[in-house]
Amino acid sequence: MKRKKRDTPGRRIAQAIIAQYKPKSVAEMQAALKEVFGPMFEAMLNGEMESHLGYEPNSREEKETTNRRNGYFDKTIKTSMGETAIEMPRDRQASFDSIILPKHKRDVSDIENKVLAMYARGMSQRDISATIDDIYGFKLSAEQISKITDYVLEEQENWQNRTLAPFYPFLFVDCLFVPIKRDYETKECAVYNILGIRVDGRKEILGLWIQDSESKHAWMQIFDELKSRGVQEVGFISMDGVSGLEEGAKAIFPEVVVQRCIVHLIRNSLKYVPTRDYKVFTAHLKKIYGAPSIKACRVEFERFCQVWAKYPGAIAVWKRCFAYVEQLFDYPSAVRKIMYTTNAIEAVNSSFRKVTKRGSFPNDNSVFKLLYLRVVELQKKWADRPVANWSLVRNQLLLNDRLAALFDKFDR
């Protein structure tokens, strides 16, 4: 049975705006909202004036002050929807100074920006409302906050569908799980995330996708989407051990080198090792993947299998995946340091978890809004900061014929 939508004040206002302005496009709707914003702001200012003077307009009661209203003056303010003309109330003693629009201030879009910034940091709507009340002296309802944050959905959609670079030397793929309400119950849904390193060494989040669970079919669809958005070639893809992911990636990018994350292999093998042996066990593993050459790596692996034979489950993890360890030594040390782990994208997901831990989300859009705003913050941080030692990494990549040809083709 379809749930009936509530007749909220916001819905009634929206219906009145549509009935009055009859918008037929997004641009016309924004123009209508811009026209409505002015009177709303004037009402708030008049409320402030009433509080300042201590009496309502046209009141005949005895007043505690000799100060009186003194008409209005025109002022143009800047909002996120553009410039809007308003009538600013004034008093005879010129002592009124608005909290939400102080003297000499014309830009009020910062209120919306502050709401978006707080939302991006994972603050609840209640906390945002309380903070705005502390700063500006008025409250924003949950519905108003939701409308402000909804402005980013179109921006997020454009970002999600943007054209991507034709070549990424490195991609890192991973999932995190977020509780989202689906069909009247809360379900842990998979948020797919891909981090790329461009030819200039700068990081870029390629997109976010939400599915009910993590699967090779979903990853294959995502890789196919990357292809349709302009990605022609990928150097390396670093991943955890999701079954079928490698096949899905190579179906779309046949020449890509897929690397299993060594850190994930360590974690998987530690499941079979008692806690008391963790330190010595992991130190021995480091001698394998951190060996100076492939020959030394193989010798150390044979020794490792003998020393730790008492933990056959742990040995089996490494025997099944030893080809990925050997593959590392096809490339110089600076390249190996980047490709051997998915730590880069796990750091991104850790940042996401900080803002998604507040509880379940009502729908996919609420997750997209929050994570997209977090992406914007991260991209600002990365804007002028290539990955460490990128010049060395790039030079070592150019020693590989296939990668050298890709850099020559796409880095012009």
Secondary structure as GFF3:
##gff-version 3
##sequence-region A 1 412
A	DSSP	alpha_helix	9	21	.	.	.	ID=ss1
A	DSSP	alpha_helix	26	53	.	.	.	ID=ss2
A	DSSP	beta_strand	69	79	.	.	.	ID=ss3
A	DSSP	beta_strand	82	91	.	.	.	ID=ss4
A	DSSP	alpha_helix	109	120	.	.	.	ID=ss5
A	DSSP	alpha_helix	125	136	.	.	.	ID=ss6
A	DSSP	alpha_helix	142	160	.	.	.	ID=ss7
A	DSSP	beta_strand	167	182	.	.	.	ID=ss8
A	DSSP	beta_strand	185	197	.	.	.	ID=ss9
A	DSSP	beta_strand	203	211	.	.	.	ID=ss10
A	DSSP	alpha_helix	216	228	.	.	.	ID=ss11
A	DSSP	beta_strand	233	239	.	.	.	ID=ss12
A	DSSP	alpha_helix	245	252	.	.	.	ID=ss13
A	DSSP	beta_strand	257	260	.	.	.	ID=ss14
A	DSSP	alpha_helix	262	270	.	.	.	ID=ss15
A	DSSP	three_ten_helix	275	277	.	.	.	ID=ss16
A	DSSP	alpha_helix	278	289	.	.	.	ID=ss17
A	DSSP	alpha_helix	294	307	.	.	.	ID=ss18
A	DSSP	alpha_helix	312	328	.	.	.	ID=ss19
A	DSSP	alpha_helix	333	339	.	.	.	ID=ss20
A	DSSP	alpha_helix	343	356	.	.	.	ID=ss21
A	DSSP	alpha_helix	364	382	.	.	.	ID=ss22
A	DSSP	alpha_helix	390	397	.	.	.	ID=ss23
A	DSSP	alpha_helix	401	410	.	.	.	ID=ss24
###
